[in-house]
Structure formats: structure tokens, C-alpha cells
Amino acid sequence: MLRDDYIAWDECPSADRCELIQEFCLLVDEMIRDIKHLQAEVIRTRYTLSEQPTYPHADGLKSDILSDLGGVYEEYPAFQEYMRIMYDGGNPLAFNDFVQALIDIARGRDEFKY
């Protein structure tokens, strides 16, 4: 846990604040890409297993194929600032094209975009 008097800028004396914030946003953006890919992989695996008649939980997977895919990050001020800077306030995990791609994967129509 960080101390209350911690100042991140002291760690990077050669970077100005804007540079450091931009680098953190780019890092989070890469992490969001990884999250999207992993969510898509979970749905692909669940779909494949749900189509296997010998898999004991196939019926349950069909109804829960899109559940519990990840955390909710919007409550964090840092994520809110990231969304504001990078996506004009929008959540990249909730954009229509991504959500629709996940729904399509769950229905067996996979374009492997993620």
C-alpha cells in the first residue's frame, strides 16, 4: 500500500507529469487489449465445452456462457481518468463492437477479432 505522502513524480525525475500519465494510459490500454482477448478466449472455451454432450456441465455453460468475465473498473477514479483521456469517457470494455463480438462468439459465430 502506498503511503499517504507518496509522490509518484519523485520516482521519475526525468519525466514530466503529462509524459508519465500518458505512459500509464498506454500501459492500461495494452492491459485492456489483453483483458478483451482473455474474455473472448473464455467464451470460446465455454462454447466449445457446451457443445460437447459428454461434458457434465454443458447445459449450465449454455446459460452462463457470458457470466463472470471480469471485474468492474469504472468505480476507480484512475480508470475513469483513463477513459476520459483515451476514449472521451467511454469504457472500451463496453463498446458495442466488443460486446457484440462476445455475443457472437457465445453463439458460435467467431470472427477472431479478439
C-alpha positions in Angstrom: 0.0 0.0 0.0 1.3 3.5 -0.8 2.0 5.9 2.0 -0.3 9.0 2.1 2.6 11.3 1.4 3.9 9.2 -1.6 4.5 11.4 -4.7 4.9 9.3 -7.8 6.7 12.0 -9.6 9.7 11.6 -7.3 10.3 8.2 -8.8 10.6 9.6 -12.4 12.5 12.8 -12.1 13.3 12.8 -15.9 9.6 12.6 -16.9 7.1 15.4 -16.6 3.7 14.7 -15.3 2.0 14.6 -18.7 4.6 12.2 -20.0 4.1 9.9 -17.1 0.3 10.0 -17.3 0.4 9.2 -21.0 2.7 6.2 -20.4 0.3 4.9 -17.7 -2.6 5.3 -20.1 -0.7 3.4 -22.8 0.0 0.7 -20.3 -3.6 0.4 -19.3 -4.6 0.4 -22.9 -2.4 -2.7 -23.5 -3.9 -4.3 -20.5 -7.4 -3.7 -21.8 -6.4 -5.4 -25.0 -5.3 -8.4 -23.0 -8.5 -8.4 -21.0 -10.6 -8.3 -24.2 -8.6 -11.2 -25.7 -8.9 -13.3 -22.5 -12.6 -12.7 -22.2 -13.1 -13.8 -25.8 -11.0 -16.9 -25.1 -13.1 -17.8 -22.0 -16.2 -17.6 -24.1 -14.7 -19.7 -26.9 -13.8 -22.4 -24.4 -17.2 -22.3 -22.7 -18.9 -22.5 -26.1 -16.7 -25.5 -27.2 -17.4 -27.3 -23.9 -21.1 -26.5 -24.0 -21.3 -28.3 -27.4 -19.8 -31.5 -26.0 -22.6 -33.8 -25.0 -20.2 -35.7 -22.7 -19.2 -32.6 -20.7 -21.1 -32.9 -17.4 -21.8 -29.2 -17.1 -22.7 -28.4 -20.7 -26.2 -27.3 -20.0 -25.1 -24.9 -17.3 -22.4 -23.4 -19.6 -25.0 -22.6 -22.2 -27.0 -20.5 -19.8 -23.9 -18.9 -18.1 -21.6 -18.6 -21.1 -21.3 -14.8 -20.7 -21.2 -14.6 -16.9 -18.4 -13.6 -14.6 -16.0 -12.5 -17.3 -14.2 -9.8 -15.3 -14.3 -7.0 -12.8 -15.9 -3.7 -12.9 -13.3 -1.0 -13.1 -15.4 2.1 -13.7 -15.6 2.8 -9.9 -11.9 3.5 -9.8 -11.0 7.2 -10.3 -7.8 6.2 -12.2 -9.9 4.1 -14.6 -12.3 7.0 -15.0 -9.5 9.3 -15.9 -8.0 6.8 -18.3 -11.4 6.5 -20.1 -11.7 10.3 -20.2 -8.2 10.7 -21.7 -8.1 7.8 -24.1 -11.8 7.3 -25.0 -13.6 10.5 -24.3 -15.2 9.0 -21.2 -16.3 5.7 -22.8 -15.5 2.3 -21.4 -13.5 0.2 -24.0 -14.8 -2.9 -22.3 -18.4 -1.8 -23.0 -18.1 -0.6 -26.6 -20.8 -2.0 -28.8 -18.5 -3.7 -31.3 -16.7 -5.6 -28.5 -19.9 -6.6 -26.7 -21.4 -7.7 -29.9 -18.3 -9.7 -30.8 -18.6 -11.5 -27.4 -22.2 -12.3 -28.0 -21.4 -13.6 -31.5 -18.7 -15.9 -30.0 -21.2 -17.2 -27.5 -23.5 -18.1 -30.4 -20.8 -19.9 -32.3 -20.1 -17.1 -34.8 -16.5 -16.1 -34.2 -14.5 -13.7 -36.4 -11.5 -13.9 -34.1 -11.2 -10.2 -33.8 -10.2 -10.5 -30.1 
